[in-house]
Amino acid sequence: MLDVIRKNVRHPYIQALLGMVILVFILFFGWSVSSQKPTYVAKVNGDVIGYRAYQQAYDGMMKIYQEAFGAEASADKLRQLGVGRRALDQLVDQTLLMQEADRRDLTVSNEELQAAIQAVPVFLDQGRFVKDRYLRVLEANRITPKEFEEEKRREILLNKVEQSIRAEAKVSDADVHKEYEERNTKIDVEFVAFDPAALKQTLRPSESDLRAYFDANKESYRTPEKRIARFVLFAPDAYLASVSVSDQEISQEFAARSEQFAEKEAVRARHILLKVEPGAKPEDEAKVKKRAEAVLKEARATKDFGALARKYSEDPGSKDKGGELGLFGRGQMVPEFEKAAFALKPGQVSDLVKTSFGYHIIEVEEHRAGGEKTLEQVRPQIEADLKKRKALEEAYKAADRTLMELEDRKQTWDGLRKSVTVETSPPITRGQPVPGVAKPAEFAAQAFSLDPQKPGNLFETERGTYLVGVEKVLSPAIPPLEEVKAQVEERYRDAESRKLAEKNAEAFLAAARTSGWDAAVKQAGVKPAKTGWFARKGGAPPAASWPAEIRDAAFSLASVGALAAKPYPADGKVYALRLAGKTAADPGGFDTQKEALRAQLLPAKQMEHLQETLKRLRSEAKIKINEELLIS
């Protein structure tokens, strides 16, 4: 019996059976019968953060980073960012905020929840909430209304407690005065920029220089582990001719997918809307109705309904399209509009239709009766789908048989090459996608998850099943100098040119202290420049891109003509500075700008207070983390 299970362990049905057994063990005994390891990821003051919530937060954060970094979002980079830990920190913060909301007696009413859901853009059609669309979107994403509404209520409550905490923040007069001074105290700085790039080409390193630099920095040249994967693709196309589909199977599939093949009743229409504002007086509504009746008379006399819509309609979503609403089904429009539209035949124009938006005139262009397609209509599609599914299964079975032969030593990779195409990847590092295969990043992860001493594993994709093994492991190593000589020389030149630029800047400042700035400029043969007037916050290049250290040093210079104590690196250059001019902030302007500055500083102050509150809540909380379940 054990041998039967071993031989078929990768078969989907055996996997499902094993999955049920494992699930029973988890439900009754936890993750481990012997050790009783916890199944939660963290506890915050007794509130549990479960693995499902953690996985969802992790997946969401991964998606954000992958979209932000694009092709650069390698597994190594994401691992360095610590996405697993960041996802947990986010959940811990949210749990602490929910607990704080409870302490502050904050709640979310049903009316608030309903308003928030009805404002979600994906549930709207031309600015109106459509319940049918709401339910269909949730169903497509495998979310029940209860689950969505609970999560939405939680989201609103988190926003409420954040706003409550932010509202406690205050911007003091001292904060405002400091900001005013930093925006309005201005200086003009004279500088000489020493550019390492200009010195780099003058350097002529010797072999001994490069050897010494390489020996001192060997670890920076160490290559990571690389692997060469070998693989065979068992593609379904090779098995299509060998599979067949019975009439019974087609009938069963048709019955299982009947909803998919059903066409719902739908109408294609245009409309003209004359708006009635909410709460309008009866006499004002009567005026709108009178205008609508005049437009209706024109609509019944013309063949160009679209031209009238462009001329009269007050619906911004459809006016410029000649009132075109497209094809819509039942449940997508307000009831009065739907009833009138679905009662019309193609080419007919409705009477005036009153809704909460105003008076509509509707012209129906097409009316699809709906109904289910017959089996004969969809037979070719179903037959092709079933054959492809069976061919994928046959491809999987063939790959699985081959892997078992390798595991039982009845076959070797070298022997495989005689009967099938065995491909090899280029040497790849961990996280480096494999070119030319399906799911390149996941394929690479598979290659690095394998034990090189074992035959391999199966990797299922939309192209078929890959049998993947490790052809060769290239261990981390420091290459000989000869292999990386060009790289070493480039880094040597960069490092030495920076040192030389700093040395020249220091010598220049020393000469300026002894002989004066102008004499030092003449002696060094350099061209000074000025920044122009700039405040601590603001300025034009190069001052605009200077880091805080160099800007602080410039503003600390006490008097015109004062020299900076040392050179400062910025923008890839090294700067020697002298204060050329300074103007103090005008005290008389403070009172007129004070409140505007306070309002500008408030958002940052609120965020600072929120972060400080979270930090305090964390320090006071009892947080227990199950490190074993964190994704590294």
Backbone torsions as a table, in degrees:
resi	resn	phi	psi	omega
1	MET	NA	-46.5	178.8
2	LEU	-59.3	-36.8	180.0
3	ASP	-66.4	-37.4	178.1
4	VAL	-63.3	-44.7	179.4
5	ILE	-63.8	-43.3	-179.4
6	ARG	-60.8	-42.0	-177.5
7	LYS	-67.3	-27.3	-174.5
8	ASN	-115.5	17.6	-172.8
9	VAL	-60.9	-26.5	-179.1
10	ARG	-91.9	-1.8	178.6
11	HIS	-69.3	137.3	-177.1
12	PRO	-52.6	-39.5	-177.4
13	TYR	-70.6	-39.5	176.9
14	ILE	-65.4	-40.5	177.8
15	GLN	-60.3	-41.2	179.7
16	ALA	-63.6	-42.1	178.7
17	LEU	-61.9	-47.5	178.5
18	LEU	-61.4	-37.8	178.8
19	GLY	-60.8	-40.5	178.8
20	MET	-64.8	-42.1	179.2
21	VAL	-61.7	-46.3	-179.7
22	ILE	-62.0	-40.4	-179.4
23	LEU	-61.4	-42.7	178.9
24	VAL	-60.9	-42.8	179.5
25	PHE	-63.1	-40.7	-179.3
26	ILE	-64.9	-44.9	-176.6
27	LEU	-64.4	-38.1	-174.9
28	PHE	-93.9	-28.4	-173.5
29	PHE	-122.9	-4.4	-175.8
30	GLY	82.8	-164.9	-176.1
31	TRP	-70.0	-31.0	-176.0
32	SER	-139.4	125.5	-179.5
33	VAL	-65.0	-40.6	-173.9
34	SER	-80.0	-40.1	-173.0
35	SER	-99.3	-13.8	-178.1
36	GLN	51.5	49.2	179.9
37	LYS	-68.1	143.8	-178.3
38	PRO	-67.6	149.5	-179.8
39	THR	-102.0	0.4	176.5
40	TYR	-90.9	157.5	177.0
41	VAL	-86.6	-38.7	178.8
42	ALA	-157.5	157.7	171.0
43	LYS	-124.0	132.3	-179.5
44	VAL	-121.7	106.1	-176.0
45	ASN	52.5	37.0	179.0
46	GLY	91.5	-19.0	177.4
47	ASP	-78.5	130.8	-173.7
48	VAL	-88.7	135.0	167.5
49	ILE	-103.1	107.7	-176.3
50	GLY	-78.9	166.4	-176.5
51	TYR	-67.7	-34.0	-178.9
52	ARG	-62.8	-46.1	179.0
53	ALA	-62.9	-39.2	179.4
54	TYR	-64.8	-43.8	-179.5
55	GLN	-63.5	-40.2	179.0
56	GLN	-64.5	-42.1	178.4
57	ALA	-64.7	-40.0	179.3
58	TYR	-64.5	-47.2	-179.7
59	ASP	-61.3	-41.9	178.9
60	GLY	-62.9	-42.0	-179.9
61	MET	-69.3	-38.3	177.6
62	MET	-60.7	-41.6	-179.6
63	LYS	-62.8	-41.6	179.2
64	ILE	-62.3	-46.5	-179.2
65	TYR	-66.2	-39.6	-179.4
66	GLN	-65.2	-38.2	177.3
67	GLU	-69.4	-34.8	-178.3
68	ALA	-72.1	-42.1	-176.2
69	PHE	-91.5	-19.0	179.4
70	GLY	61.4	-129.9	-176.9
71	ALA	-64.9	-18.9	-178.4
72	GLU	-83.7	-1.7	-176.2
73	ALA	-80.2	66.1	179.0
74	SER	-75.6	160.4	178.5
75	ALA	-60.1	-37.7	179.4
76	ASP	-63.1	-44.9	-178.7
77	LYS	-63.2	-44.6	-179.4
78	LEU	-66.6	-33.1	177.2
79	ARG	-66.8	-40.1	178.5
80	GLN	-64.1	-32.6	179.1
81	LEU	-72.4	-14.5	179.4
82	GLY	65.7	48.2	-175.5
83	VAL	-60.7	-38.2	179.8
84	GLY	-59.3	-45.3	179.6
85	ARG	-70.2	-39.0	179.6
86	ARG	-63.4	-40.1	179.2
87	ALA	-62.4	-41.2	178.4
88	LEU	-66.7	-42.8	178.5
89	ASP	-57.6	-39.7	178.7
90	GLN	-62.0	-44.5	-179.8
91	LEU	-67.4	-38.0	177.7
92	VAL	-62.9	-45.4	178.4
93	ASP	-59.8	-43.3	-179.6
94	GLN	-64.5	-39.9	178.6
95	THR	-63.8	-43.1	178.0
96	LEU	-62.5	-39.4	179.0
97	LEU	-68.2	-38.3	177.0
98	MET	-63.4	-39.6	177.4
99	GLN	-66.2	-38.2	177.8
100	GLU	-66.6	-36.9	177.0
101	ALA	-60.8	-39.2	178.2
102	ASP	-64.9	-41.3	178.8
103	ARG	-64.3	-31.6	-179.1
104	ARG	-90.6	5.0	179.3
105	ASP	58.1	38.1	177.6
106	LEU	-89.1	137.7	178.9
107	THR	-139.0	171.4	176.9
108	VAL	-121.9	120.6	-179.5
109	SER	-77.7	161.7	177.6
110	ASN	-62.6	-33.7	179.5
111	GLU	-66.5	-40.3	177.8
112	GLU	-64.4	-42.2	179.8
113	LEU	-63.1	-45.7	-179.0
114	GLN	-61.9	-43.7	-179.7
115	ALA	-63.1	-39.2	-179.3
116	ALA	-67.2	-42.6	179.7
117	ILE	-65.3	-40.5	-177.9
118	GLN	-74.3	-4.4	176.4
119	ALA	-101.9	-1.7	-180.0
120	VAL	-70.9	120.5	-172.6
121	PRO	-55.2	-37.9	-174.7
122	VAL	-68.1	-16.9	179.5
123	PHE	-93.6	2.4	-174.2
124	LEU	-102.6	150.7	172.0
125	ASP	-129.7	111.2	-177.0
126	GLN	54.1	42.3	175.5
127	GLY	83.5	1.2	-178.4
128	ARG	-114.1	136.6	177.9
129	PHE	-69.1	131.5	179.6
130	VAL	-121.0	112.3	-175.2
131	LYS	-60.5	-40.3	-179.7
132	ASP	-60.8	-41.1	178.1
133	ARG	-65.4	-41.2	177.5
134	TYR	-54.6	-49.2	-178.0
135	LEU	-67.7	-38.6	-179.1
136	ARG	-68.1	-39.5	178.7
137	VAL	-64.1	-43.2	178.4
138	LEU	-63.5	-43.4	-179.7
139	GLU	-62.3	-40.5	179.6
140	ALA	-63.7	-28.1	-179.8
141	ASN	-100.2	10.5	176.6
142	ARG	56.4	45.0	177.7
143	ILE	-123.0	132.9	176.7
144	THR	-82.8	153.9	176.3
145	PRO	-54.2	-38.1	-179.9
146	LYS	-62.9	-44.8	179.4
147	GLU	-62.9	-44.5	-178.2
148	PHE	-64.3	-44.1	-176.9
149	GLU	-67.6	-36.3	176.0
150	GLU	-63.8	-43.0	180.0
151	GLU	-68.0	-37.8	178.6
152	LYS	-66.4	-40.8	177.9
153	ARG	-61.9	-41.0	178.4
154	ARG	-64.1	-41.9	179.4
155	GLU	-61.6	-42.6	179.6
156	ILE	-65.3	-41.7	-179.0
157	LEU	-65.4	-40.2	176.9
158	LEU	-61.3	-40.8	178.6
159	ASN	-65.1	-39.1	179.2
160	LYS	-63.2	-46.4	-177.0
161	VAL	-69.6	-35.1	175.4
162	GLU	-61.8	-44.7	179.0
163	GLN	-64.1	-37.1	178.6
164	SER	-63.6	-41.5	179.2
165	ILE	-69.9	-44.2	-179.6
166	ARG	-59.6	-36.8	-176.8
167	ALA	-63.0	-18.3	179.8
168	GLU	-77.2	-16.9	-175.7
169	ALA	-71.7	140.8	178.3
170	LYS	-132.5	142.9	175.8
171	VAL	-99.6	117.0	-176.4
172	SER	-76.3	162.7	175.8
173	ASP	-60.6	-35.1	179.4
174	ALA	-64.4	-40.0	177.8
175	ASP	-62.5	-43.0	-178.7
176	VAL	-66.0	-42.4	-178.9
177	HIS	-64.4	-41.4	178.8
178	LYS	-61.8	-42.6	179.6
179	GLU	-63.4	-41.7	179.2
180	TYR	-61.0	-44.3	179.2
181	GLU	-61.9	-43.4	-176.8
182	GLU	-69.9	-26.5	178.8
183	ARG	-84.6	-24.3	-169.8
184	ASN	-116.8	-15.1	170.5
185	THR	-78.2	124.3	-174.1
186	LYS	-124.8	149.5	177.2
187	ILE	-133.5	159.7	172.4
188	ASP	-121.9	125.8	-174.7
189	VAL	-115.8	130.1	171.9
190	GLU	-94.3	138.2	-175.7
191	PHE	-145.4	158.7	168.6
192	VAL	-121.6	125.6	-179.7
193	ALA	-101.0	123.2	177.8
194	PHE	-100.9	115.8	-171.0
195	ASP	-98.5	112.9	178.0
196	PRO	-58.3	-32.0	-178.1
197	ALA	-61.1	-33.9	179.6
198	ALA	-72.1	-23.2	-178.9
199	LEU	-92.4	-21.8	-172.4
200	LYS	-58.6	-42.8	-175.9
201	GLN	-73.3	-14.2	179.7
202	THR	-83.1	-12.8	-176.1
203	LEU	-80.7	136.9	179.3
204	ARG	-127.8	80.4	-176.6
205	PRO	-67.7	142.0	176.6
206	SER	-86.0	170.1	177.0
207	GLU	-59.4	-39.2	-179.3
208	SER	-68.8	-33.8	176.1
209	ASP	-62.6	-46.7	-178.6
210	LEU	-66.5	-40.5	178.7
211	ARG	-61.8	-44.4	-179.5
212	ALA	-64.1	-41.6	-179.6
213	TYR	-66.9	-41.7	179.6
214	PHE	-63.7	-46.0	-179.4
215	ASP	-61.8	-33.6	-178.5
216	ALA	-78.4	-17.9	-175.0
217	ASN	-128.3	28.9	-173.8
218	LYS	-55.4	-42.6	-174.3
219	GLU	-61.0	-28.5	-179.4
220	SER	-70.2	-12.2	-180.0
221	TYR	-103.4	-0.1	-179.3
222	ARG	-64.0	129.2	178.5
223	THR	-84.0	143.7	176.6
224	PRO	-73.5	170.1	175.8
225	GLU	-60.3	136.6	175.1
226	LYS	-122.1	152.5	177.5
227	ARG	-132.6	146.9	171.2
228	ILE	-110.1	117.3	-179.4
229	ALA	-90.9	147.1	171.4
230	ARG	-118.1	143.2	-174.1
231	PHE	-157.0	155.7	174.5
232	VAL	-126.8	131.1	175.9
233	LEU	-96.7	119.0	173.2
234	PHE	-94.5	96.1	-173.2
235	ALA	-89.3	144.1	-177.7
236	PRO	-65.5	-26.6	-178.5
237	ASP	-57.5	-31.5	-178.5
238	ALA	-70.7	-13.4	-175.0
239	TYR	-116.4	-1.9	-178.3
240	LEU	-59.5	-40.3	-177.1
241	ALA	-68.0	-21.8	-175.4
242	SER	-94.2	-4.2	-178.7
243	VAL	-106.9	152.3	178.2
244	SER	-136.8	161.6	-177.8
245	VAL	-130.0	129.6	-178.7
246	SER	-86.0	161.8	176.5
247	ASP	-60.7	-36.0	179.7
248	GLN	-64.0	-42.2	178.9
249	GLU	-64.0	-39.8	178.6
250	ILE	-64.3	-42.9	180.0
251	SER	-63.7	-42.5	179.9
252	GLN	-64.5	-41.0	178.9
253	GLU	-66.2	-39.0	178.6
254	PHE	-62.6	-41.7	179.4
255	ALA	-66.3	-39.4	-178.4
256	ALA	-69.6	-28.0	-176.0
257	ARG	-113.1	25.2	-174.4
258	SER	-58.8	-39.1	-179.5
259	GLU	-62.4	-35.5	-179.1
260	GLN	-63.2	-34.3	-176.2
261	PHE	-92.2	-1.7	-178.9
262	ALA	-81.3	137.7	175.2
263	GLU	-104.9	122.9	-178.4
264	LYS	-81.8	151.1	175.9
265	GLU	-58.9	135.5	-177.5
266	ALA	-148.8	157.1	-179.0
267	VAL	-130.2	139.3	171.1
268	ARG	-108.0	124.3	-173.3
269	ALA	-145.3	163.5	169.3
270	ARG	-117.8	160.8	174.9
271	HIS	-150.1	160.5	172.5
272	ILE	-120.0	126.5	-179.9
273	LEU	-114.1	128.2	169.7
274	LEU	-111.9	113.1	-170.1
275	LYS	-72.2	143.9	167.3
276	VAL	-117.6	117.8	-176.3
277	GLU	-66.8	143.8	177.7
278	PRO	-56.3	134.1	178.5
279	GLY	76.8	14.6	-178.8
280	ALA	-64.3	147.0	177.5
281	LYS	-68.9	150.9	-179.6
282	PRO	-54.2	-39.9	-179.1
283	GLU	-67.1	-33.3	177.9
284	ASP	-69.9	-39.9	177.9
285	GLU	-64.9	-36.6	179.7
286	ALA	-63.4	-36.0	177.9
287	LYS	-65.1	-42.1	179.1
288	VAL	-63.7	-42.3	-179.0
289	LYS	-63.4	-39.4	179.7
290	LYS	-63.1	-42.2	177.1
291	ARG	-63.9	-41.4	-179.3
292	ALA	-62.2	-38.9	179.2
293	GLU	-64.1	-36.9	178.3
294	ALA	-67.0	-40.9	178.7
295	VAL	-66.5	-39.1	179.0
296	LEU	-60.1	-40.3	179.2
297	LYS	-61.3	-41.6	177.4
298	GLU	-65.6	-40.5	-176.9
299	ALA	-61.9	-35.0	-178.7
300	ARG	-80.2	-13.5	-179.2
301	ALA	-100.3	-9.3	-175.4
302	THR	-111.9	159.4	174.6
303	LYS	-100.7	-6.3	-178.0
304	ASP	-112.7	77.9	-179.5
305	PHE	-62.0	-37.0	-178.4
306	GLY	-59.8	-39.3	179.3
307	ALA	-63.6	-40.2	177.8
308	LEU	-64.8	-40.0	179.2
309	ALA	-62.3	-43.7	178.4
310	ARG	-63.1	-30.3	-177.0
311	LYS	-82.4	-43.3	-170.0
312	TYR	-109.8	-27.6	-169.6
313	SER	-63.9	144.3	178.5
314	GLU	-111.9	19.1	174.8
315	ASP	-92.7	107.0	-175.7
316	PRO	-64.3	-22.8	-178.2
317	GLY	-76.2	-23.8	-175.4
318	SER	-126.3	-12.3	-175.7
319	LYS	-52.1	-52.3	-176.0
320	ASP	-71.2	-11.5	177.8
321	LYS	-101.5	19.0	179.9
322	GLY	69.1	29.0	178.9
323	GLY	79.8	6.0	-175.4
324	GLU	-63.4	124.8	178.0
325	LEU	-107.5	-8.6	-178.5
326	GLY	77.4	-167.2	-178.0
327	LEU	-91.1	128.7	179.1
328	PHE	-139.5	150.5	-179.5
329	GLY	-103.0	-176.1	178.8
330	ARG	-69.2	144.8	179.8
331	GLY	89.8	-2.0	-177.4
332	GLN	-99.3	-17.8	179.1
333	MET	-117.9	165.0	176.7
334	VAL	-62.9	150.2	-170.2
335	PRO	-54.1	-44.0	-177.1
336	GLU	-62.6	-41.0	-180.0
337	PHE	-67.1	-45.0	-178.9
338	GLU	-60.8	-46.0	-177.8
339	LYS	-58.7	-43.6	-178.6
340	ALA	-69.6	-43.2	-176.4
341	ALA	-65.3	-42.9	-176.0
342	PHE	-77.0	-11.4	177.7
343	ALA	-87.4	-12.4	-176.6
344	LEU	-88.9	152.9	172.0
345	LYS	-96.8	159.4	179.0
346	PRO	-55.2	131.8	179.5
347	GLY	95.0	-15.2	-178.7
348	GLN	-82.5	149.3	175.9
349	VAL	-112.7	135.3	-176.4
350	SER	-75.7	168.0	163.8
351	ASP	-73.0	-179.2	175.4
352	LEU	-65.0	134.2	179.3
353	VAL	-115.5	117.6	-178.5
354	LYS	-93.7	126.1	173.8
355	THR	-130.7	-178.6	178.7
356	SER	-65.1	-14.7	-179.6
357	PHE	-89.2	-22.9	-177.4
358	GLY	141.9	-148.0	-179.4
359	TYR	-104.9	128.2	-179.9
360	HIS	-110.4	146.5	166.7
361	ILE	-120.0	123.4	-171.5
362	ILE	-115.8	135.1	171.1
363	GLU	-120.3	123.5	179.3
364	VAL	-92.2	129.7	179.9
365	GLU	-100.8	-28.1	-177.3
366	GLU	-153.4	141.5	177.7
367	HIS	-133.6	106.9	179.9
368	ARG	-90.9	125.6	-175.9
369	ALA	-67.8	-29.6	-176.9
370	GLY	81.5	-177.2	-178.9
371	GLY	124.6	170.7	-176.7
372	GLU	-87.6	144.3	172.0
373	LYS	-73.7	151.7	178.8
374	THR	-79.1	161.8	178.2
375	LEU	-58.3	-40.7	-178.0
376	GLU	-65.6	-31.6	179.1
377	GLN	-66.5	-34.6	-174.7
378	VAL	-108.5	2.4	-177.8
379	ARG	-54.1	-47.4	-178.5
380	PRO	-59.1	-39.9	179.9
381	GLN	-66.1	-45.7	-179.1
382	ILE	-63.8	-44.3	-179.1
383	GLU	-61.1	-42.0	179.3
384	ALA	-65.8	-40.6	179.1
385	ASP	-63.4	-45.0	-178.8
386	LEU	-66.4	-39.8	178.5
387	LYS	-63.8	-41.4	179.3
388	LYS	-64.4	-41.2	179.0
389	ARG	-61.8	-44.9	179.7
390	LYS	-66.3	-38.3	179.6
391	ALA	-65.2	-37.6	175.9
392	LEU	-63.0	-41.4	178.3
393	GLU	-64.2	-42.1	178.8
394	GLU	-64.7	-38.8	177.7
395	ALA	-63.0	-42.1	178.2
396	TYR	-61.8	-45.8	-179.3
397	LYS	-61.1	-41.7	179.8
398	ALA	-63.6	-42.4	178.2
399	ALA	-64.0	-40.9	-178.8
400	ASP	-65.6	-41.6	177.5
401	ARG	-61.8	-42.0	180.0
402	THR	-64.4	-41.5	178.9
403	LEU	-63.6	-42.0	179.0
404	MET	-63.8	-35.4	176.9
405	GLU	-64.9	-38.3	176.7
406	LEU	-67.0	-42.0	-179.6
407	GLU	-66.0	-35.4	-179.6
408	ASP	-86.7	2.9	178.8
409	ARG	62.8	27.6	173.1
410	LYS	-89.3	-8.1	-179.5
411	GLN	-146.5	156.5	175.8
412	THR	-128.9	162.5	177.4
413	TRP	-63.3	-37.8	177.4
414	ASP	-63.7	-38.9	177.6
415	GLY	-66.7	-35.6	178.8
416	LEU	-59.3	-36.3	-176.1
417	ARG	-61.2	-18.7	-179.6
418	LYS	-79.1	-20.7	-175.0
419	SER	-119.1	-23.2	-179.8
420	VAL	-135.4	168.1	178.5
421	THR	-84.3	112.2	175.9
422	VAL	-101.0	117.5	179.9
423	GLU	-100.7	158.1	175.9
424	THR	-127.3	146.2	178.4
425	SER	-86.7	162.2	168.4
426	PRO	-69.0	164.2	175.9
427	PRO	-59.3	126.9	-178.1
428	ILE	-124.5	149.5	173.2
429	THR	-94.0	166.7	179.2
430	ARG	-58.9	127.2	179.5
431	GLY	89.4	-5.8	-179.8
432	GLN	-87.7	117.9	-177.6
433	PRO	-59.3	146.4	178.3
434	VAL	-90.8	120.9	-177.3
435	PRO	-70.4	146.0	171.3
436	GLY	85.6	-1.7	-180.0
437	VAL	-111.4	166.4	173.6
438	ALA	-73.4	144.9	179.8
439	LYS	49.5	63.6	-172.9
440	PRO	-55.9	-41.1	-178.0
441	ALA	-70.4	-44.0	179.1
442	GLU	-65.9	-35.1	177.7
443	PHE	-61.2	-44.1	179.7
444	ALA	-63.5	-41.5	178.5
445	ALA	-61.7	-38.3	177.4
446	GLN	-61.5	-43.9	-178.8
447	ALA	-61.3	-35.8	-178.8
448	PHE	-86.0	-9.3	176.9
449	SER	-89.0	-10.6	-175.0
450	LEU	-80.5	148.1	169.6
451	ASP	-81.4	116.4	-177.2
452	PRO	-58.6	-20.6	-178.4
453	GLN	-83.1	-8.3	-178.9
454	LYS	-105.9	159.9	-173.7
455	PRO	-61.1	-35.0	-178.6
456	GLY	147.2	-157.8	-179.0
457	ASN	-155.4	172.3	179.3
458	LEU	-100.7	144.1	-179.4
459	PHE	-135.0	110.8	-176.0
460	GLU	-88.8	135.1	177.3
461	THR	-141.2	176.0	178.3
462	GLU	-68.1	-19.4	178.2
463	ARG	-83.3	-15.1	-175.9
464	GLY	138.9	-163.9	-178.5
465	THR	-106.5	126.4	175.0
466	TYR	-93.0	135.0	166.3
467	LEU	-96.5	114.5	-172.0
468	VAL	-117.6	132.3	174.7
469	GLY	-134.9	176.6	179.2
470	VAL	-104.3	115.2	178.3
471	GLU	-74.6	-43.3	-176.0
472	LYS	-159.5	143.5	174.6
473	VAL	-110.7	123.2	176.3
474	LEU	-101.2	105.7	-174.0
475	SER	-66.8	154.6	174.9
476	PRO	-56.3	139.1	-176.8
477	ALA	-157.2	153.4	173.1
478	ILE	-93.5	117.4	-177.8
479	PRO	-70.9	157.7	175.2
480	PRO	-65.6	156.3	-177.8
481	LEU	-54.0	-38.7	-176.1
482	GLU	-58.9	-33.2	-178.0
483	GLU	-74.1	-27.2	-175.0
484	VAL	-121.2	22.6	-173.6
485	LYS	-59.8	-42.8	-179.1
486	ALA	-62.7	-41.0	178.7
487	GLN	-65.9	-41.4	178.8
488	VAL	-63.2	-44.3	-178.7
489	GLU	-63.9	-39.0	179.4
490	GLU	-63.5	-45.8	179.9
491	ARG	-66.4	-37.1	178.8
492	TYR	-61.8	-46.8	179.8
493	ARG	-61.1	-42.0	178.4
494	ASP	-60.1	-50.0	-176.7
495	ALA	-64.0	-46.2	-177.1
496	GLU	-70.1	-34.5	179.0
497	SER	-68.7	-34.6	175.5
498	ARG	-65.2	-43.2	178.4
499	LYS	-61.4	-41.5	-178.2
500	LEU	-67.3	-40.0	177.5
501	ALA	-63.5	-42.3	177.1
502	GLU	-63.3	-41.2	179.6
503	LYS	-63.6	-43.2	179.6
504	ASN	-65.2	-39.2	179.1
505	ALA	-66.4	-40.4	177.6
506	GLU	-63.9	-41.5	179.0
507	ALA	-65.4	-37.6	179.2
508	PHE	-64.5	-45.6	-179.9
509	LEU	-64.9	-38.4	178.0
510	ALA	-61.6	-43.0	178.4
511	ALA	-65.5	-37.3	179.9
512	ALA	-66.7	-34.9	178.0
513	ARG	-69.4	-33.2	-176.8
514	THR	-84.0	-48.1	-171.3
515	SER	-109.4	-8.5	-175.9
516	GLY	100.9	153.9	-175.2
517	TRP	-59.8	-49.1	-176.2
518	ASP	-62.4	-40.7	178.9
519	ALA	-65.2	-39.9	179.8
520	ALA	-65.1	-39.4	177.3
521	VAL	-60.5	-46.2	-179.3
522	LYS	-64.7	-44.2	-178.8
523	GLN	-63.2	-41.2	-177.0
524	ALA	-81.5	-16.1	-179.1
525	GLY	67.9	36.5	-178.0
526	VAL	-109.1	166.2	179.6
527	LYS	-113.5	109.5	177.6
528	PRO	-74.2	162.5	176.4
529	ALA	-143.5	169.6	178.5
530	LYS	-121.8	148.7	179.4
531	THR	-75.8	-26.6	-165.8
532	GLY	82.8	165.5	-175.0
533	TRP	-67.5	132.1	176.7
534	PHE	-149.0	152.9	177.5
535	ALA	-94.0	168.2	-179.9
536	ARG	-59.1	-32.8	175.1
537	LYS	-112.3	97.4	179.9
538	GLY	133.8	-167.2	179.2
539	GLY	114.7	164.4	178.0
540	ALA	-100.7	166.1	176.7
541	PRO	-57.9	145.9	1.6
542	PRO	-84.4	-12.1	-174.3
543	ALA	-59.8	-32.0	-177.1
544	ALA	-60.3	-30.6	-177.2
545	SER	-102.6	3.2	177.9
546	TRP	-67.4	139.8	176.7
547	PRO	-69.5	167.4	-175.9
548	ALA	-57.1	-36.4	-176.4
549	GLU	-59.7	-45.8	-177.4
550	ILE	-74.5	-34.7	177.4
551	ARG	-67.5	-42.1	177.6
552	ASP	-62.0	-41.1	179.3
553	ALA	-62.7	-40.1	-179.4
554	ALA	-66.4	-42.8	-178.8
555	PHE	-74.8	-16.5	178.2
556	SER	-81.9	-11.1	179.2
557	LEU	-66.6	125.6	-167.7
558	ALA	-77.2	-38.2	-173.0
559	SER	-138.7	158.5	179.2
560	VAL	-60.3	132.4	-177.9
561	GLY	97.3	-12.4	-179.5
562	ALA	-67.2	142.0	-179.2
563	LEU	-100.5	146.3	173.8
564	ALA	-64.3	149.3	-175.5
565	ALA	-69.0	-25.0	-177.7
566	LYS	-155.1	166.4	175.2
567	PRO	-74.2	155.1	-179.8
568	TYR	-129.0	131.9	176.7
569	PRO	-81.8	140.1	175.1
570	ALA	-166.0	142.9	177.0
571	ASP	56.1	31.6	179.5
572	GLY	77.1	6.1	178.8
573	LYS	-122.3	175.4	177.2
574	VAL	-123.5	126.5	-172.3
575	TYR	-108.8	134.6	167.4
576	ALA	-105.7	130.6	-170.3
577	LEU	-118.9	149.4	170.0
578	ARG	-142.0	137.3	178.9
579	LEU	-75.6	119.3	-178.3
580	ALA	-97.8	-21.7	179.7
581	GLY	-173.5	154.6	-178.8
582	LYS	-150.9	132.1	175.2
583	THR	-125.5	131.9	-179.3
584	ALA	-77.4	157.2	176.0
585	ALA	-65.9	143.6	-179.6
586	ASP	-77.0	112.4	-178.8
587	PRO	-59.1	-29.0	-176.7
588	GLY	-68.7	-19.8	-178.3
589	GLY	-87.9	-9.1	-173.7
590	PHE	-63.7	-47.8	-175.4
591	ASP	-61.5	-35.5	-178.8
592	THR	-73.6	-24.9	-177.5
593	GLN	-102.4	-9.4	-169.6
594	LYS	-55.0	-52.3	-174.2
595	GLU	-71.6	-33.7	176.4
596	ALA	-64.7	-40.8	177.9
597	LEU	-65.8	-39.5	179.6
598	ARG	-60.2	-43.1	179.8
599	ALA	-65.0	-36.6	179.4
600	GLN	-70.2	-32.5	-178.6
601	LEU	-81.6	-19.0	-172.7
602	LEU	-60.5	-46.8	-178.6
603	PRO	-56.2	-43.4	179.5
604	ALA	-66.2	-37.6	178.9
605	LYS	-65.9	-39.0	178.6
606	GLN	-64.6	-43.0	177.7
607	MET	-63.8	-40.5	178.1
608	GLU	-61.6	-42.2	-179.8
609	HIS	-67.2	-38.4	177.5
610	LEU	-61.9	-44.9	179.5
611	GLN	-64.9	-39.5	178.0
612	GLU	-65.2	-38.3	178.3
613	THR	-65.1	-44.2	177.8
614	LEU	-61.8	-40.4	178.5
615	LYS	-61.7	-42.3	178.8
616	ARG	-66.0	-44.0	179.9
617	LEU	-61.0	-38.9	177.9
618	ARG	-63.5	-44.1	-176.8
619	SER	-65.7	-28.4	-178.4
620	GLU	-90.4	-14.1	-173.4
621	ALA	-85.0	155.7	170.6
622	LYS	-98.0	105.6	-175.9
623	ILE	-115.4	123.6	178.6
624	LYS	-118.5	123.1	-176.2
625	ILE	-113.6	132.4	175.2
626	ASN	-90.1	90.8	-173.2
627	GLU	-59.4	-28.2	-176.4
628	GLU	-65.3	-25.6	-177.5
629	LEU	-94.3	-3.7	178.7
630	LEU	-71.7	140.6	178.2
631	ILE	-84.4	124.0	-176.6
632	SER	-85.9	NA	NA
